[in-house]
């Protein structure tokens, strides 16, 4: 039986004045993440009417692959500077495709 892929939706809002810094920090996560085992897609979006609000839409082959991703150095490094960039903790939800 094949494992069910895991979809992640992560929404982040920049502190006032940190919009571009957050954008660049998030963009820097894309290249190393896309080559990780189990990464199906890792796509960054910006809100059409709010240049400081970002959304990652991700799909992972398994929850184990996602957990491995979350423990990687580039994510830990982002986490270390997140307080200076984010207005609030990220909103992260996990989803399973049903249709």
N, CA, C and O atoms as a Tinker XYZ file with bonds, in Angstrom:
   396  protein
     1  N      0.828000   -1.179000    0.000000    73     2
     2  CA     0.000000    0.000000    0.000000    64     1     3
     3  C      0.879000    1.251000    0.000000    63     2     4     5
     4  O      1.805000    1.363000    0.804000    81     3
     5  N      0.590000    2.187000   -0.898000    73     3     6
     6  CA     1.355000    3.420000   -0.980000    64     5     7
     7  C      0.966000    4.372000    0.145000    63     6     8     9
     8  O     -0.208000    4.473000    0.503000    81     7
     9  N      1.959000    5.071000    0.701000    73     7    10
    10  CA     1.629000    6.053000    1.735000    64     9    11
    11  C      0.848000    7.225000    1.137000    63    10    12    13
    12  O      0.979000    7.530000   -0.048000    81    11
    13  N      0.045000    7.871000    1.962000    73    11    14
    14  CA    -0.723000    9.032000    1.528000    64    13    15
    15  C      0.168000   10.259000    1.585000    63    14    16    17
    16  O      0.768000   10.533000    2.625000    81    15
    17  N      0.269000   11.000000    0.499000    73    15    18
    18  CA     1.058000   12.239000    0.545000    64    17    19
    19  C      0.476000   13.216000    1.575000    63    18    20    21
    20  O     -0.714000   13.178000    1.891000    81    19
    21  N      1.334000   14.073000    2.078000    73    19    22
    22  CA     0.946000   15.081000    3.056000    64    21    23
    23  C      1.056000   16.450000    2.400000    63    22    24    25
    24  O      2.080000   16.789000    1.806000    81    23
    25  N     -0.019000   17.235000    2.517000    73    23    26
    26  CA    -0.017000   18.608000    2.025000    64    25    27
    27  C      0.137000   19.544000    3.212000    63    26    28    29
    28  O     -0.497000   19.357000    4.250000    81    27
    29  N      0.980000   20.544000    3.052000    73    27    30
    30  CA     1.207000   21.544000    4.090000    64    29    31
    31  C      0.823000   22.906000    3.534000    63    30    32    33
    32  O      1.187000   23.258000    2.412000    81    31
    33  N      0.085000   23.666000    4.332000    73    31    34
    34  CA    -0.196000   25.061000    4.041000    64    33    35
    35  C      0.386000   25.850000    5.211000    63    34    36    37
    36  O     -0.030000   25.678000    6.357000    81    35
    37  N      1.345000   26.711000    4.912000    73    35    38
    38  CA     1.994000   27.527000    5.945000    64    37    39
    39  C      1.847000   28.998000    5.559000    63    38    40    41
    40  O      2.258000   29.413000    4.475000    81    39
    41  N      1.259000   29.773000    6.456000    73    39    42
    42  CA     1.023000   31.194000    6.209000    64    41    43
    43  C      1.858000   32.001000    7.197000    63    42    44    45
    44  O      1.858000   31.736000    8.399000    81    43
    45  N      2.569000   32.991000    6.662000    73    43    46
    46  CA     3.435000   33.837000    7.473000    64    45    47
    47  C      3.200000   35.300000    7.151000    63    46    48    49
    48  O      3.004000   35.668000    5.992000    81    47
    49  N      3.220000   36.127000    8.176000    73    47    50
    50  CA     3.030000   37.563000    8.026000    64    49    51
    51  C      4.263000   38.271000    8.555000    63    50    52    53
    52  O      4.708000   38.014000    9.673000    81    51
    53  N      4.817000   39.172000    7.735000    73    51    54
    54  CA     6.009000   39.915000    8.118000    64    53    55
    55  C      5.691000   41.013000    9.122000    63    54    56    57
    56  O      4.611000   41.602000    9.106000    81    55
    57  N      6.656000   41.272000    9.994000    73    55    58
    58  CA     6.563000   42.461000   10.832000    64    57    59
    59  C      6.625000   43.682000    9.921000    63    58    60    61
    60  O      7.243000   43.624000    8.858000    81    59
    61  N      5.997000   44.781000   10.318000    73    59    62
    62  CA     6.104000   46.003000    9.509000    64    61    63
    63  C      7.578000   46.371000    9.288000    63    62    64    65
    64  O      8.373000   46.405000   10.228000    81    63
    65  N      7.912000   46.638000    8.050000    73    63    66
    66  CA     9.283000   46.983000    7.684000    64    65    67
    67  C     10.163000   45.784000    7.370000    63    66    68    69
    68  O     11.291000   45.953000    6.907000    81    67
    69  N      9.666000   44.570000    7.615000    73    67    70
    70  CA    10.452000   43.350000    7.366000    64    69    71
    71  C      9.950000   42.562000    6.169000    63    70    72    73
    72  O     10.377000   41.427000    5.959000    81    71
    73  N      9.053000   43.138000    5.381000    73    71    74
    74  CA     8.436000   42.422000    4.266000    64    73    75
    75  C      9.476000   41.868000    3.293000    63    74    76    77
    76  O      9.433000   40.687000    2.948000    81    75
    77  N     10.396000   42.699000    2.856000    73    75    78
    78  CA    11.391000   42.246000    1.874000    64    77    79
    79  C     12.382000   41.258000    2.497000    63    78    80    81
    80  O     12.796000   40.299000    1.845000    81    79
    81  N     12.758000   41.488000    3.744000    73    79    82
    82  CA    13.665000   40.552000    4.415000    64    81    83
    83  C     13.026000   39.178000    4.563000    63    82    84    85
    84  O     13.684000   38.159000    4.354000    81    83
    85  N     11.746000   39.148000    4.922000    73    83    86
    86  CA    11.057000   37.862000    5.029000    64    85    87
    87  C     10.949000   37.204000    3.662000    63    86    88    89
    88  O     11.179000   36.003000    3.521000    81    87
    89  N     10.602000   37.987000    2.666000    73    87    90
    90  CA    10.491000   37.447000    1.300000    64    89    91
    91  C     11.788000   36.766000    0.880000    63    90    92    93
    92  O     11.771000   35.645000    0.372000    81    91
    93  N     12.905000   37.440000    1.092000    73    91    94
    94  CA    14.203000   36.883000    0.691000    64    93    95
    95  C     14.562000   35.643000    1.510000    63    94    96    97
    96  O     15.116000   34.683000    0.975000    81    95
    97  N     14.248000   35.664000    2.797000    73    95    98
    98  CA    14.536000   34.499000    3.643000    64    97    99
    99  C     13.712000   33.292000    3.201000    63    98   100   101
   100  O     14.208000   32.166000    3.190000    81    99
   101  N     12.457000   33.531000    2.839000    73    99   102
   102  CA    11.605000   32.428000    2.385000    64   101   103
   103  C     12.040000   31.921000    1.015000    63   102   104   105
   104  O     12.070000   30.712000    0.782000    81   103
   105  N     12.373000   32.825000    0.117000    73   103   106
   106  CA    12.853000   32.412000   -1.204000    64   105   107
   107  C     14.114000   31.558000   -1.094000    63   106   108   109
   108  O     14.312000   30.639000   -1.888000    81   107
   109  N     14.965000   31.859000   -0.113000    73   107   110
   110  CA    16.210000   31.103000    0.074000    64   109   111
   111  C     15.944000   29.661000    0.513000    63   110   112   113
   112  O     16.800000   28.795000    0.333000    81   111
   113  N     14.778000   29.400000    1.081000    73   111   114
   114  CA    14.447000   28.033000    1.505000    64   113   115
   115  C     14.100000   27.117000    0.332000    63   114   116   117
   116  O     14.192000   25.895000    0.447000    81   115
   117  N     13.704000   27.703000   -0.787000    73   115   118
   118  CA    13.175000   26.906000   -1.890000    64   117   119
   119  C     14.209000   25.973000   -2.532000    63   118   120   121
   120  O     13.949000   24.773000   -2.613000    81   119
   121  N     15.367000   26.462000   -2.991000    73   119   122
   122  CA    16.287000   25.541000   -3.686000    64   121   123
   123  C     16.710000   24.326000   -2.862000    63   122   124   125
   124  O     16.663000   23.210000   -3.380000    81   123
   125  N     17.127000   24.494000   -1.586000    73   123   126
   126  CA    17.525000   23.280000   -0.863000    64   125   127
   127  C     16.358000   22.353000   -0.548000    63   126   128   129
   128  O     16.535000   21.138000   -0.464000    81   127
   129  N     15.178000   22.916000   -0.376000    73   127   130
   130  CA    14.021000   22.084000   -0.047000    64   129   131
   131  C     13.561000   21.267000   -1.239000    63   130   132   133
   132  O     13.210000   20.097000   -1.088000    81   131
   133  N     13.559000   21.856000   -2.408000    73   131   134
   134  CA    13.045000   21.143000   -3.585000    64   133   135
   135  C     13.858000   19.916000   -3.964000    63   134   136   137
   136  O     13.364000   19.055000   -4.692000    81   135
   137  N     15.092000   19.815000   -3.488000    73   135   138
   138  CA    15.907000   18.633000   -3.787000    64   137   139
   139  C     15.883000   17.609000   -2.659000    63   138   140   141
   140  O     16.548000   16.576000   -2.749000    81   139
   141  N     15.132000   17.880000   -1.606000    73   139   142
   142  CA    15.040000   16.931000   -0.496000    64   141   143
   143  C     14.238000   15.695000   -0.907000    63   142   144   145
   144  O     13.292000   15.797000   -1.688000    81   143
   145  N     14.615000   14.534000   -0.381000    73   143   146
   146  CA    13.824000   13.331000   -0.645000    64   145   147
   147  C     12.386000   13.527000   -0.189000    63   146   148   149
   148  O     12.140000   14.035000    0.905000    81   147
   149  N     11.439000   13.125000   -1.024000    73   147   150
   150  CA    10.034000   13.198000   -0.670000    64   149   151
   151  C      9.346000   14.497000   -0.987000    63   150   152   153
   152  O      8.129000   14.597000   -0.835000    81   151
   153  N     10.095000   15.513000   -1.431000    73   151   154
   154  CA     9.474000   16.786000   -1.778000    64   153   155
   155  C      8.819000   16.663000   -3.153000    63   154   156   157
   156  O      9.496000   16.456000   -4.161000    81   155
   157  N      7.505000   16.791000   -3.177000    73   155   158
   158  CA     6.765000   16.761000   -4.443000    64   157   159
   159  C      6.709000   18.171000   -5.021000    63   158   160   161
   160  O      6.992000   18.376000   -6.201000    81   159
   161  N      6.343000   19.138000   -4.190000    73   159   162
   162  CA     6.406000   20.543000   -4.575000    64   161   163
   163  C      6.535000   21.400000   -3.326000    63   162   164   165
   164  O      6.125000   21.005000   -2.235000    81   163
   165  N      7.111000   22.577000   -3.508000    73   163   166
   166  CA     7.360000   23.516000   -2.411000    64   165   167
   167  C      7.254000   24.895000   -3.034000    63   166   168   169
   168  O      8.238000   25.445000   -3.530000    81   167
   169  N      6.049000   25.447000   -3.005000    73   167   170
   170  CA     5.743000   26.656000   -3.763000    64   169   171
   171  C      5.396000   27.810000   -2.835000    63   170   172   173
   172  O      4.550000   27.680000   -1.950000    81   171
   173  N      6.059000   28.938000   -3.048000    73   171   174
   174  CA     5.844000   30.136000   -2.245000    64   173   175
   175  C      4.936000   31.094000   -3.000000    63   174   176   177
   176  O      5.104000   31.318000   -4.199000    81   175
   177  N      3.970000   31.656000   -2.277000    73   175   178
   178  CA     3.028000   32.624000   -2.840000    64   177   179
   179  C      3.030000   33.864000   -1.959000    63   178   180   181
   180  O      3.322000   33.791000   -0.765000    81   179
   181  N      2.702000   35.004000   -2.558000    73   179   182
   182  CA     2.510000   36.243000   -1.806000    64   181   183
   183  C      1.064000   36.679000   -2.005000    63   182   184   185
   184  O      0.509000   36.517000   -3.091000    81   183
   185  N      0.456000   37.229000   -0.965000    73   183   186
   186  CA    -0.932000   37.676000   -1.048000    64   185   187
   187  C     -1.045000   38.814000   -2.063000    63   186   188   189
   188  O     -0.218000   39.725000   -2.089000    81   187
   189  N     -2.072000   38.744000   -2.886000    73   187   190
   190  CA    -2.254000   39.741000   -3.947000    64   189   191
   191  C     -2.392000   41.157000   -3.402000    63   190   192   193
   192  O     -1.950000   42.111000   -4.042000    81   191
   193  N     -2.996000   41.301000   -2.239000    73   191   194
   194  CA    -3.230000   42.638000   -1.695000    64   193   195
   195  C     -2.429000   42.930000   -0.438000    63   194   196   197
   196  O     -2.686000   43.920000    0.246000    81   195
   197  N     -1.449000   42.066000   -0.124000    73   195   198
   198  CA    -0.628000   42.284000    1.068000    64   197   199
   199  C      0.773000   41.727000    0.807000    63   198   200   201
   200  O      0.996000   40.527000    0.963000    81   199
   201  N      1.719000   42.585000    0.411000    73   199   202
   202  CA     3.061000   42.095000    0.070000    64   201   203
   203  C      3.856000   41.556000    1.259000    63   202   204   205
   204  O      4.978000   41.080000    1.088000    81   203
   205  N      3.295000   41.625000    2.436000    73   203   206
   206  CA     3.972000   41.089000    3.612000    64   205   207
   207  C      3.383000   39.782000    4.106000    63   206   208   209
   208  O      3.775000   39.288000    5.163000    81   207
   209  N      2.440000   39.210000    3.349000    73   207   210
   210  CA     1.813000   37.947000    3.743000    64   209   211
   211  C      2.175000   36.870000    2.726000    63   210   212   213
   212  O      1.964000   37.036000    1.525000    81   211
   213  N      2.722000   35.767000    3.226000    73   211   214
   214  CA     3.243000   34.711000    2.369000    64   213   215
   215  C      2.609000   33.376000    2.718000    63   214   216   217
   216  O      2.212000   33.133000    3.857000    81   215
   217  N      2.522000   32.516000    1.711000    73   215   218
   218  CA     1.951000   31.189000    1.878000    64   217   219
   219  C      2.844000   30.180000    1.166000    63   218   220   221
   220  O      3.147000   30.326000   -0.018000    81   219
   221  N      3.256000   29.163000    1.899000    73   219   222
   222  CA     3.896000   28.008000    1.276000    64   221   223
   223  C      2.834000   26.943000    1.073000    63   222   224   225
   224  O      2.077000   26.626000    1.990000    81   223
   225  N      2.781000   26.393000   -0.131000    73   223   226
   226  CA     1.949000   25.241000   -0.447000    64   225   227
   227  C      2.909000   24.120000   -0.784000    63   226   228   229
   228  O      3.645000   24.190000   -1.768000    81   227
   229  N      2.898000   23.082000    0.042000    73   227   230
   230  CA     3.879000   22.001000   -0.069000    64   229   231
   231  C      3.176000   20.654000   -0.147000    63   230   232   233
   232  O      2.095000   20.469000    0.413000    81   231
   233  N      3.801000   19.721000   -0.845000    73   231   234
   234  CA     3.352000   18.333000   -0.841000    64   233   235
   235  C      4.569000   17.447000   -0.622000    63   234   236   237
   236  O      5.615000   17.615000   -1.250000    81   235
   237  N      4.394000   16.498000    0.292000    73   235   238
   238  CA     5.458000   15.566000    0.658000    64   237   239
   239  C      4.955000   14.143000    0.473000    63   238   240   241
   240  O      3.782000   13.855000    0.709000    81   239
   241  N      5.839000   13.266000    0.053000    73   239   242
   242  CA     5.477000   11.876000   -0.190000    64   241   243
   243  C      4.959000   11.212000    1.078000    63   242   244   245
   244  O      3.982000   10.464000    1.033000    81   243
   245  N      5.610000   11.482000    2.213000    73   243   246
   246  CA     5.191000   10.892000    3.491000    64   245   247
   247  C      5.375000   11.912000    4.614000    63   246   248   249
   248  O      6.066000   12.918000    4.454000    81   247
   249  N      4.753000   11.633000    5.731000    73   247   250
   250  CA     4.937000   12.466000    6.927000    64   249   251
   251  C      6.374000   12.372000    7.418000    63   250   252   253
   252  O      6.905000   13.344000    7.956000    81   251
   253  N      7.004000   11.233000    7.244000    73   251   254
   254  CA     8.413000   11.079000    7.629000    64   253   255
   255  C      9.290000   12.028000    6.817000    63   254   256   257
   256  O     10.201000   12.649000    7.365000    81   255
   257  N      9.022000   12.145000    5.506000    73   255   258
   258  CA     9.782000   13.085000    4.673000    64   257   259
   259  C      9.582000   14.516000    5.162000    63   258   260   261
   260  O     10.536000   15.292000    5.219000    81   259
   261  N      8.362000   14.863000    5.509000    73   259   262
   262  CA     8.091000   16.203000    6.040000    64   261   263
   263  C      8.847000   16.420000    7.344000    63   262   264   265
   264  O      9.475000   17.463000    7.526000    81   263
   265  N      8.796000   15.464000    8.239000    73   263   266
   266  CA     9.499000   15.597000    9.513000    64   265   267
   267  C     11.001000   15.756000    9.317000    63   266   268   269
   268  O     11.646000   16.526000   10.028000    81   267
   269  N     11.555000   15.027000    8.354000    73   267   270
   270  CA    12.977000   15.162000    8.037000    64   269   271
   271  C     13.266000   16.568000    7.523000    63   270   272   273
   272  O     14.260000   17.180000    7.912000    81   271
   273  N     12.413000   17.074000    6.662000    73   271   274
   274  CA    12.546000   18.439000    6.146000    64   273   275
   275  C     12.567000   19.450000    7.289000    63   274   276   277
   276  O     13.406000   20.350000    7.317000    81   275
   277  N     11.645000   19.297000    8.223000    73   275   278
   278  CA    11.538000   20.260000    9.317000    64   277   279
   279  C     12.768000   20.257000   10.224000    63   278   280   281
   280  O     13.013000   21.233000   10.933000    81   279
   281  N     13.533000   19.184000   10.210000    73   279   282
   282  CA    14.737000   19.087000   11.038000    64   281   283
   283  C     16.000000   19.532000   10.295000    63   282   284   285
   284  O     17.076000   19.587000   10.891000    81   283
   285  N     15.883000   19.847000    9.017000    73   283   286
   286  CA    17.060000   20.213000    8.223000    64   285   287
   287  C     17.643000   21.556000    8.651000    63   286   288   289
   288  O     16.947000   22.410000    9.200000    81   287
   289  N     18.920000   21.717000    8.388000    73   287   290
   290  CA    19.659000   22.906000    8.795000    64   289   291
   291  C     19.040000   24.195000    8.276000    63   290   292   293
   292  O     18.923000   25.161000    9.030000    81   291
   293  N     18.641000   24.236000    7.011000    73   291   294
   294  CA    18.131000   25.495000    6.467000    64   293   295
   295  C     16.825000   25.916000    7.136000    63   294   296   297
   296  O     16.547000   27.109000    7.248000    81   295
   297  N     16.024000   24.951000    7.581000    73   295   298
   298  CA    14.795000   25.300000    8.309000    64   297   299
   299  C     15.114000   25.749000    9.723000    63   298   300   301
   300  O     14.488000   26.678000   10.233000    81   299
   301  N     16.075000   25.106000   10.360000    73   299   302
   302  CA    16.485000   25.521000   11.710000    64   301   303
   303  C     17.088000   26.926000   11.669000    63   302   304   305
   304  O     16.837000   27.734000   12.563000    81   303
   305  N     17.878000   27.221000   10.642000    73   303   306
   306  CA    18.468000   28.558000   10.509000    64   305   307
   307  C     17.387000   29.615000   10.301000    63   306   308   309
   308  O     17.469000   30.706000   10.866000    81   307
   309  N     16.373000   29.296000    9.491000    73   307   310
   310  CA    15.263000   30.227000    9.322000    64   309   311
   311  C     14.544000   30.429000   10.658000    63   310   312   313
   312  O     14.211000   31.557000   11.020000    81   311
   313  N     14.309000   29.353000   11.379000    73   311   314
   314  CA    13.636000   29.440000   12.670000    64   313   315
   315  C     14.358000   30.334000   13.655000    63   314   316   317
   316  O     13.729000   31.008000   14.470000    81   315
   317  N     15.691000   30.342000   13.579000    73   315   318
   318  CA    16.480000   31.170000   14.495000    64   317   319
   319  C     16.282000   32.661000   14.238000    63   318   320   321
   320  O     16.442000   33.466000   15.156000    81   319
   321  N     15.941000   33.043000   13.020000    73   319   322
   322  CA    15.740000   34.464000   12.725000    64   321   323
   323  C     14.264000   34.831000   12.533000    63   322   324   325
   324  O     13.943000   35.987000   12.256000    81   323
   325  N     13.377000   33.860000   12.679000    73   323   326
   326  CA    11.959000   34.092000   12.418000    64   325   327
   327  C     11.352000   35.149000   13.336000    63   326   328   329
   328  O     10.536000   35.952000   12.884000    81   327
   329  N     11.731000   35.166000   14.614000    73   327   330
   330  CA    11.151000   36.143000   15.541000    64   329   331
   331  C     11.388000   37.576000   15.086000    63   330   332   333
   332  O     10.542000   38.444000   15.299000    81   331
   333  N     12.529000   37.825000   14.464000    73   331   334
   334  CA    12.839000   39.174000   13.990000    64   333   335
   335  C     12.055000   39.541000   12.735000    63   334   336   337
   336  O     11.901000   40.723000   12.429000    81   335
   337  N     11.556000   38.545000   12.003000    73   335   338
   338  CA    10.890000   38.775000   10.725000    64   337   339
   339  C      9.369000   38.664000   10.779000    63   338   340   341
   340  O      8.666000   39.355000   10.042000    81   339
   341  N      8.865000   37.800000   11.649000    73   339   342
   342  CA     7.439000   37.463000   11.646000    64   341   343
   343  C      6.647000   38.272000   12.671000    63   342   344   345
   344  O      7.089000   38.481000   13.800000    81   343
   345  N      5.470000   38.717000   12.248000    73   343   346
   346  CA     4.576000   39.449000   13.147000    64   345   347
   347  C      3.905000   38.518000   14.146000    63   346   348   349
   348  O      3.507000   38.954000   15.227000    81   347
   349  N      3.775000   37.246000   13.799000    73   347   350
   350  CA     3.145000   36.226000   14.642000    64   349   351
   351  C      3.714000   34.877000   14.239000    63   350   352   353
   352  O      4.307000   34.754000   13.167000    81   351
   353  N      3.545000   33.865000   15.075000    73   351   354
   354  CA     4.004000   32.531000   14.658000    64   353   355
   355  C      3.310000   32.102000   13.369000    63   354   356   357
   356  O      2.164000   32.480000   13.125000    81   355
   357  N      3.998000   31.315000   12.543000    73   355   358
   358  CA     3.372000   30.834000   11.301000    64   357   359
   359  C      2.126000   30.007000   11.609000    63   358   360   361
   360  O      2.063000   29.302000   12.616000    81   359
   361  N      1.143000   30.108000   10.726000    73   359   362
   362  CA    -0.026000   29.239000   10.790000    64   361   363
   363  C      0.265000   28.062000    9.872000    63   362   364   365
   364  O      0.356000   28.228000    8.656000    81   363
   365  N      0.412000   26.881000   10.444000    73   363   366
   366  CA     0.767000   25.704000    9.652000    64   365   367
   367  C     -0.296000   24.639000    9.859000    63   366   368   369
   368  O     -0.605000   24.247000   10.984000    81   367
   369  N     -0.848000   24.183000    8.737000    73   367   370
   370  CA    -1.843000   23.121000    8.795000    64   369   371
   371  C     -1.439000   22.003000    7.833000    63   370   372   373
   372  O     -0.865000   22.242000    6.771000    81   371
   373  N     -1.762000   20.774000    8.245000    73   371   374
   374  CA    -1.490000   19.595000    7.419000    64   373   375
   375  C     -2.801000   19.100000    6.851000    63   374   376   377
   376  O     -3.840000   19.140000    7.510000    81   375
   377  N     -2.733000   18.628000    5.605000    73   375   378
   378  CA    -3.918000   18.219000    4.867000    64   377   379
   379  C     -3.658000   16.877000    4.199000    63   378   380   381
   380  O     -2.515000   16.526000    3.907000    81   379
   381  N     -4.733000   16.132000    3.961000    73   379   382
   382  CA    -4.685000   14.886000    3.196000    64   381   383
   383  C     -5.664000   15.009000    2.039000    63   382   384   385
   384  O     -6.822000   15.376000    2.238000    81   383
   385  N     -5.209000   14.706000    0.849000    73   383   386
   386  CA    -6.068000   14.763000   -0.327000    64   385   387
   387  C     -7.105000   13.656000   -0.274000    63   386   388   389
   388  O     -6.788000   12.503000    0.015000    81   387
   389  N     -8.353000   14.022000   -0.559000    73   387   390
   390  CA    -9.425000   13.024000   -0.524000    64   389   391
   391  C    -10.151000   12.892000   -1.857000    63   390   392   393
   392  O    -11.045000   12.057000   -1.994000    81   391
   393  N     -9.785000   13.690000   -2.821000    73   391   394
   394  CA   -10.464000   13.595000   -4.100000    64   393   395
   395  C     -9.744000   14.302000   -5.194000    63   394   396
   396  O    -10.205000   14.305000   -6.335000    81   395
